[in-house]
Amino acid sequence: MHRYFTDQRHEVLRHQVREFAEREVRPRVAEMEANRSVCHDLSRLIARQGWIGATVHRAYGGMGAGHVAKTLIIEELSRVSAAMGAMAQASQLGVAKIVHFGSEEQKKTWLPAIASGDCLPTIAVTEPQSGGHVLGMATTAVRDGDDYVLNGRKIYVGNSHVGDLHGVVARTGEGSRGLSAFLVESDSPGFRVGPQQPAMGLHGFSFGELFFDNCRIPAANLLGREGDGLSVAYSSSVLYGRPNLTAVSLGIHQAVLDETTAFCAERQRYGNPLADLGNIKLKLGRIQSRLLLSRLSAYHAVHLLDQGLPCDAELMNAKLVNVESALESARDAMDIHAACGLFTDRPVERFLRDAHHIVAPAGTSEIQLLRLGELALGRARGEWSSKLADLLRLEPSEWPEEGGTPAEVPAPAGRSEDTTATVPGQRTGPVSGRSWCARPR
């Protein structure tokens, strides 16, 4: 095993994502910063690499690579552009509801399209009046024959302007069992996206408003059963939202260190590099120390997810540590850059702006501390990582042969290459025949 719970396949994948990000994403960053508009074509290009399907089982055309692989994909994209890392994580978050609660027909319909990059999913929970208080939402869904009719509004929806399939939680009754989740296609009658609003950071990424005005969808688009909406929202946030945003923060943090050390090496003071000054070394040391701790907490948490082990607390802590550490290190980097950091010809001010965007989604740092405090007092609620362990655990059959060269994955003994694979939890579908760590696009 390599450092931080990765193996050779993970490191091959990391190299591929990093190479792609440097080649395809970095040249577009200046344009995204200048235009502050949604970057549709680059979002689609990233999706076509197959990375949105990192945790989609190979029987549905996904990578079947797990949460460690998903984390490093998001980290490497975010190291170059947090906006594009946020784009990838938002649709990977949108995968969770279908993987965890989708029917067999819904999985067969949507997961292959998501895995191929033809469909970008989202999840829409937050509302203007209730904010992060899920039970306070007012959007309604009323059964009308073979359809449901939705009315209401959602805000801060990641990939709002590029999404094709929105996972919407709406009220179908009273109380905590009165929330249900639905799949709403972007061309559904009565659905529209609000105008894009300028934001502080993450330029190129969209997180806007969705409107439902007598939006009619088939009853077959109900996820799970009526009353499962709260479970869909919470499980997606805990098991995907927190680690995904952790990975974005980690990518930003790595970029902060890379940029700041390069600046200190090239900047001269009194005839010597800035890096020779003791106080600068101390600040760099703090950044490095925070980054080491952040990386360990991030990858340890998702490693536990891949093992199917209880890890809700580790996921909370990883987001807390990574978000706060990235912000502290970005501030230290601004101190080191001094006046130079205030100008946009250097990216350090972008790192600080982008880092602020990762604080609130999937629970602020105060929420993570509150939940960790409840754990310390023995009052923790049930763990989603335990409840859905069978769907989170990487099965041996999901891992292709180890190695970094493109190769067909051999069929299991007694099974021909074109047969149907059985997915954990009785799901079936066509086998994806190529190793996830060597996916040419």
WOJO-V495013 format. One record per helix or strand of 3 or more residues. SS is the DSSP state (~ for helix, > for strand). FROM is the first residue (numbers start at 0). LEN is the number of residues. If there is no record, write none. Layout:
ss	from	len
SS	FROM	LEN
SS	FROM	LEN
//
This chain:
ss	from	len
~	2	3
~	7	28
~	39	8
~	50	3
~	57	3
~	65	15
~	81	20
~	103	13
>	120	4
~	133	3
>	139	5
>	146	12
>	164	7
~	175	3
>	178	7
>	190	3
>	206	12
~	218	3
~	228	38
~	273	3
~	277	30
~	311	31
~	347	9
~	364	12
~	383	4
~	388	4
~	395	3
>	419	4
>	426	4
//
